């Protein structure tokens, strides 16, 4: 396989190793540690400028004047005919990949592991309290989504999970590692698509054999879909507003929904994209959603970088979701009025003394009064202090 590391080092860029991947500054946009290389797969990707490819693409990225045949000659490989040469760039409209569900034997073994971890978590009041205090997740949510706890790292024979027998260079077998931490399964119907573990020291690890392109869908609401990065964020959104929307967890802003998830997402009238507010990867991720999902609007949390952080900062998740639905449907608390000349301008309908946190809290109260208490919108806004003037008759 072609050596990506040699190419990037020849350009004067020093990559740093992180497990099986390497991180470096992007030779195109200069983004630090957002350029990722996978030498074992011969692939690279930049989260900032949303470019990806193989060694040929990297050679041409490093030297924009290099033609495809010249790049092949420099790397010592035979050029492919243009008719069969694949397109590597990730940009614009895309055809989603089909799902790649794990083998049945993997799913059977995975369900047993998930069930054992789930029973262990239910018997651990301290862990349940930790989930409630730090992530806002209730016992009902833990049971509904079968969260679990693995006490220690364990290693299994991969053949017991339907995985191939792999050997190291010294001939020793490569075991299947089941890491310690919070076990988060993702089901598609009855099928177990993946198992992700949140490690005690932070970060996540996907159990080998999982479908890496699968997403976790939580909640059955049909008014919209809320796109988030982490599974725990999706579970919190589903817990607080799952009757209104479905929450979809990608695991990473760089993950593209597979074909089944794509069909599900486009069936929703509104798509609220709430990927972590990381300026390095946020713009590139949003460009893909904006190009492929006409119903998508960018809807980050107003506090923190994700729903769980926002919840810890006091944000009412349900009100935030309702506000996003209202914004997408053109009912965001503004009205269009005629202006001098052509076009329209938006005028706020809330009292001028409300601004910043006070306005945000008033909007949250109004949303809850309308959707939870069942008040008409006009009355909910008046009770929350969003409408000035005389009391509304009721």
LOGUMAR-471018 format. One record per atom (N, C-alpha, C): x negated, y negated, z. Coordinates in steps of 0.1 Angstrom, whole numbers, plus 5000, padded with zeros to 4 digits. Example, Ala and Ser with C-alpha at 12.3 -4.5 7.8 and 13.67 -1.06 7.14 Angstrom:
# residues 2
486850575078 487750455078 486850335078 487250225071 486350115071 487150005079 
***
This chain:
# residues 394
499250125000 500050005000 499149885000 499649774993 498849654992 498649585005 497449525007 497149465020 497549325021 498649295027 499149165029 498249085038 497649145048 496849075058 495549025051 494949095042 493849045034 494148925026 495348925020 495748815012 495848685020 496548695032 496848585040 495548535046 494648625050 493348585056 492448515045 492548555033 491748495022 492148345020 493448325024 493948185023 493548095035 492748155044 492348075056 493348075067 494248165067 495348175077 495048295085 495048285099 494748395108 496048445114 496548565110 497748615116 497548675130 498548675138 498548745151 499548855152 499048965158 499849085158 500949085169 502149125166 503249145176 503849275173 503349385179 503849515177 503549565163 504549595155 504349645141 504449525131 504649405136 504749295127 503649195130 503349105121 502349005123 502948865120 502548765128 503048635127 501948535122 502348445114 501348345110 502048215105 501248115102 501747995097 502148015082 503247965078 503747985064 502847905054 502247975044 501447895034 502247805026 503547815026 504447725018 504947605026 505547625037 506147515045 505347475057 504347565061 503547535073 504147565086 505447625086 506047655099 505247755107 505047725119 504147805128 504947925134 504248045133 504748165138 506148205133 506648145122 507948185117 507748265104 506448285100 506148365088 505748505093 506548605089 506348735094 505848835083 504948925087 504449025077 504549165083 504949255075 505049395078 504149475069 502849485072 501849555063 502249695060 502849765070 503249905067 504349915057 505049815055 506149815045 505849725033 504749655034 504349565023 505249455020 505849405031 506849295030 506549175039 507049055035 506848935043 508148855042 508348765052 509448675052 509248555061 509648435056 509548315064 510948265068 511148245081 512448205086 512748055083 511647975081 511847835079 512347805064 511547855054 511847815041 512647935034 512948035041 513848145036 513348215024 512048235023 511348305012 510948445017 510948545008 510548675012 509948744999 509248855001 508748934990 507749034994 506949074983 505949174985 504549104983 503549184981 502149134979 502049044966 502749084956 502749004943 503348864946 504548864953 505148734956 504248654965 503548714974 502648644983 501448584976 500948654966 499848604958 500248484950 501448484945 502048374937 502448254946 502748284959 503048184968 501848104972 500748184973 499448124977 498848044965 499148084953 498648014941 499848004931 500647884932 501847864924 501647874909 500347854905 500147854890 499847994885 499848094894 499548234890 500848294884 500648354872 501848424866 501948564872 503148624869 503348754874 502248854869 502048854856 500948954851 499648924857 499248794859 497948754864 497848804879 498948794886 499048834900 498848984901 499449054892 499249204892 497849244889 497249174879 495849204876 494949174888 495149064895 494349024906 494449134917 495649194918 495849294929 495549434924 495249454911 494849584906 495949674904 497149624901 498349714899 498849694885 499649784880 500249774867 501549694867 501649594859 502949514859 504149594855 505249574861 506449644858 507149564846 507849644838 508649574827 509649474833 509849364827 510749264832 512149314835 512649414827 513949464828 514149534841 513149594847 513349674860 512649604871 511949494869 511249424880 512249374890 512249404903 513249364912 513049214916 514149154920 514049014925 513849024940 512848954945 512548964959 512948844968 513148734961 513448614969 514848624975 514948584988 516148574995 516748434994 517648404985 518148274984 519448284976 520348184979 521548174971 522448294973 523448314964 524448414965 523748554965 524248644973 523548774974 524648884974 524249004970 525049124971 524749204983 525649214993 525349275006 524949425004 523949465012 523549605011 524649695017 524749825013 525749915019 525349955033 526249995041 525850035055 525050165054 524150185064 523250305064 523450365078 524650435080 524850485093 523950595097 523550605110 522650715114 523250855112 522450955111 522951095109 523851135121 524751225119 525651275129 524951325141 523851395140 523151445151 522651325160 522151225153 521651105161 522851045168 523951035162 525150975169 525651055180 525551185179 525951275190 525051255202 523751255199 522751235210 522851095216 523150995207 523250865212 524450845221 525550905217 526750895226 526550945240 525751055240 525451115253 524551025262 523550965255 522750865262 523550745266 524350695258 525250575261 526150605273 526750725273 527650765283 526950775297 525850835297 525050855309 524650715315 524150625306 523750495310 524950415315 526150435309 527350355312 527750395327 527750525329 528150575343 527150525353 525850515350 524950465359 525150315362 525550235352 525750095354 527050075363 528050145360 529350135368 529050165383 528050245386 527750285400 526750195406 526450085399 525349995404 525949855406 526549825418 527149685420 526249575418 524949585421 523949475420 523849445405 523749545396 523549515382 524849445377 526049495381 527249435376 527349295381 526949265393 526949125398 525949035389 524849095386 523849025378 524448985364 525149085358 525749055345 526848945346 527648945357 528648845359 528048715361 526948705369 526448575373 525548515362 524848595354 523948535344 524548535330 525448625327 526048635314 527548615313 528148605325 529648575325 530448695322 529848815322 530648935317 531249005329 532549035328 533349095338 533249245338 533749315348 533749455349 534549515337 535649455334 536549495323 535749495310 534949395308 534149385296 533049485295 532449515306 531449615307 532049755303 533249785308 533949905305 534349915291 534949805286 535449805272 534349825262 533249775264 532149785254 531049885258 531349955268 530450065272 529050035275 528849915281 527449875285 526849975295 525549995295 524950085304 523650035309 523050115318 521650085323 520850205323 519650195317 518550295317 517550255327 517250345337 516450305348 514950305344 514550385335 513050395332 512950435317 511750405312 511450445298 511450605298 512050655287 511950805285 511650835271 511150955269 510750995255 511351125252 511951135240 512651255236 512051305223 512351435220 511951495207 512851435196 512251365187 513151305176 513951405169 513551525168 514351625161 515651655168 515751635181 517051645188 518051535184 517551425179 518351315174 518551315159 518051425152 518251435138 517251345130 516151315137 515151225130 513951315126 513151275116 512051355111 510951365121 510251475121 509051505129 507851425124 507451325131 506351235126 505051265135 503851255128 502651285135 501651165134 500951145145 499851045145 498651095138 497651005136 496451045129 495751165136 495851175149 495251275156 496051405157 497251405150 498051525150 499151535161 499151445170 500151445181 501451395176 502551455181 503851415177 504251275182 504951205173 505551075177 506851095184 506951065197 508151085204 509150965202 510450995204 511450895203 511550825217 511350695218 511350625230 512750565233 513250585245 514450525249 514050435261 513950305258 513450205268 514350185280 513750135291 514550095302 515249965300 516349945306 517049815304 518549825302 519149715298 520549715296 520949775282 521649885282 521949955270 523249895264 523149855251 524249795244 524549865231 525549955231 525850025219 526749945209 526649965196 527449905186 528150015178 529550015180 530350115173 531050055161 531250135150 532050095139 533150205139 534250175145 535250275147 534750375158 534750505154 534150595163 532650615161 532250575149 530850595146 529950505154 528850555159 527850485166 526750435157 526750305154 525850245144 524450225149 524350175161 523050135167 523150135182 521950145188 521850125202 520650025204 521049915211 520049815214 519849805229 518649785234 518349775248 517749635251 518349565261 517749445265 516749485276 515449455274 514449495283 514449415296 514049475307 514049395320 513149275320 512049275312 511249155311 511649055301 512849085294 513348995284 513049055270 513749015260 513649065247 514449185245 514549225232 515449345229 514649445221 515049575222 514449675214 515549765208 515449795195 516449875188 515950025189 516750115193 516450255194 516150305180 515050375178 514750425164 515850515159 516150495146 517250565140 518550485139 518650375146 519750285145 519850225131 521050185127 521150115114 520749975116 519549925111 519049795114 519949685109 520749715099 521549605093 522949595098 523249685108 524649685113 524849565122 526049525124 526449415133 527349475144 527449405155 528449435165 529549335164 530749395162 532049315161 532849335174 533149225181 533849235193 535049135193 536149185197 537349105197 538249135185 539549115186 540449145175 541249025170 540848905174 541548795169 541348775154 542448725147 542348715133 542348565128 542148475137 542148335133 540748295127 539748375131 538448345126 537348435131 536148415127 534948495131 533948395137 533348435148 532248355154 530948435152 530048375145 528748445142 527748395152 527148495160 526148465170 524948565168 523848535175 522648615174 522748735183 522948715196 522848825205 524148895208 524049035211 525149105214 525849055227 525149015237 525748965249 526548835246 526048745237 526848635233 528148675227 528148775218 529348815212 530348875222 529848945232 530749005242 531348895250 530648795253 531148685261 532248605253 532048585240 533048515232 534248605231 534048735229 535248825228 536048825241 535348825252 535948825265 536848705267 536348585263 536948465266 537948425255 537748465243 538648425232 538848535221 538848655226 538948775216 540348785211 541348725217 542648725211 542848625200 541948535198 541948435188 540948465176 539748515180 538748535170 538048675172 537248715163 536348825164 534948765164 534148815174 532748765175 531848875168 530848825160 529948905152 528548875156 527848975161 526448965165 525549015155 524548935150 523648975140 522349035146 521949005158 520749035165 519648935162 519648875150 518648785146 519248695135 518848565135 519348475125 518948515111 517948595110 517448645097 518148765092 519048825100 519748945096 520848905087 520948985076 522048965066 523149065069 524449035069 525449135071 525449235060 525749365064 525849465053 527149455047 527449545037 528649525029 529949535037 529949625047 531149645055 531449515063 530349465069 530449345077 530849225069 530249215057 530549105047 532049105044 532649225041 534049235038 534849185050 534449225062 535249185074 535149035075 533948975074 533848835076 534548745066 534548785053 535248705043 536748715045 537248815052 538648825054 539148735064 538248665072 538748565082 538848435076 539948355079 540148225073 539148125078 538448145089 537448045094 536248125099 535048075096 533848145101 533048035108 532948045121 532147955129 530748005131 529747945125 528347995126 527747925138 527448005148 526947955161 525548025164 524748045153 523448095155 522548005164 521648065172 520847985181 520347865175 520347755182 519947625177 518447605177 517847695169 516347685168 516047615155 515447495156 515247415143 514347485133 513547575137 512647645128 513447735119 514347815124 515047915116 516547875113 517047775120 518447735119 518847695105 518047605099 518347555086 518347665075 517347745075 517347855065 518547955067 518847985080 519948075082 521248005077 521447885080 522647815077 522847805061 521747785054 521747775040 522347905034 522048025039 522548145034 524048155037 524448115049 525948125052 526748025044 526147905043 526847805035 527047845020 526047915015 526047955001 527048074998 527148165008 527948285006 529248295013 529548205022 530848215029 531548075029 532448055019 533147925018 533847875030 534347975039 535047935051 534147905063 532847905061 531947885072 531747735075 531647705088 531247575092 530147595103 529247505104 528147525114 528747475128 528747555138 529347525151 528547575162 527347505165 526547535176 527247495189 526747555200 527247525213 526747385217 527547295223 527147165226 526147165238 526047275245 525147285257 524347415255 523047415258 522247535256 522147575242 521347675239 521147725225 522047835221 522847895230 523747995226 524948005236 525948085234 527148085242 526848115257 525948215259 525648245273 524948135281 524048065274 523347955281 524447835283 525247825273 526247715274 527247745285 527647875287 528547915298 527847885311 526547915313 525847885325 525747735328 525847655317 525747505319 527147455321 528147535322 529547485325 530447475313 530047515301 530947505290 532047615291 533247565288 534447665287 534347725273 534047845272 533847915259 535047915251 536247945257 537447945250 537747805243 537547705251 537847565246 536947535234 535647575235 534647555224 535147625212 535647745213 536147825201 537347755195 538247715204 539447645199 539147515192 538147445197 537747315191 537147345177 536447455176 535847495163 536947535153 537947605157 539047645148 539747515144 540047425153 540747305150 539947225140 538647215142 537747135133 537747195119 537747335118 537747395105 539047385098 540147375106 541447365100 541847225098 540947125100 541346985098 542146925109 542146985121 542846925133 541946905144 540946815142 539846805151 539946675160 541246625161 541346505169 541046375162 540946385148 540746265140 541946255130 542146135125 543146115115 542546035104 542946065092 542445985080 543445875077 542845755077 543645635074 543145565062 543945485056 543545415044 542545305048 541545295039 540545195042 540545095030 539944985032 539844885021 538944945010 539444934998 538745004987 539145144986 538345224979 538745364976 538245454987 538945564988 538545664998 539345645011 538945725021 539445725034 538345715044 538745685056 537845685067 538545755079 537745815088 538245875100 538245785112 539345785119 539445695131 539745795142 539045775153 539245865165 540645825171 541345925176 542645905182 542545895198 541345935203 541145935217 540945795223 541145765235 540945635241 539445595240 539245465238 537845425236 536945445248 537545445261 536745465273 536245605274 536745695266 536245835267 535045855258 533945905263 532745925254 531846025261 531046095254 530046185260 530646295267 530146325279 530646435287 532146425291 532546305293 533946275297 534946315286 534546285274 535346325262 535346475260 534146535261 534046675260 534846755269 534846705282 535646775292 537146755290 537546635285 538946615282 539446705271 538546725260 538946805249 539046955254 538146995263 538247135268 539547155276 539947055284 541147065292 542347075282 542346985272 543546985263 543647125255 542547175251 542547305245 543147415254 542747415266 543247515275 544747495278 545147375280 546547345282 547447395271 546947375258 547647415247 547647565245 546547625245 546447765241 546747865253 546347825265 546547915276 547847885284 548247755286 549447715293 550647705284 550347695270 551447685261 552147555259 551447445263 551947305261 551947265247 552847185242 552747135228 551447045228 550847035216 549546965215 549646825220 550646755216 550746615220 550746595235 551546685242 551646685256 550246725263 549646825257 548346875262 547346765262 547346685250 546346575249 546646465259 547946435261 548246335271 547846375285 548146495289 547846545302 546346545305 545546575294 544146585295 543446445294 544246345292 543746205291 543246165278 543546245267 543146215254 544046115247 545246095251 546146005245 546445885254 546245765250 546545655258 548045615257 548445525266 549845465264 550745535274 552045515271 553145565279 553145725280 553745775291 553845915292 554745975281 554446095277 555246165267 556446225274 557646215269 558846265276 558746425275 559146485286 559246625286 560146665298 
***
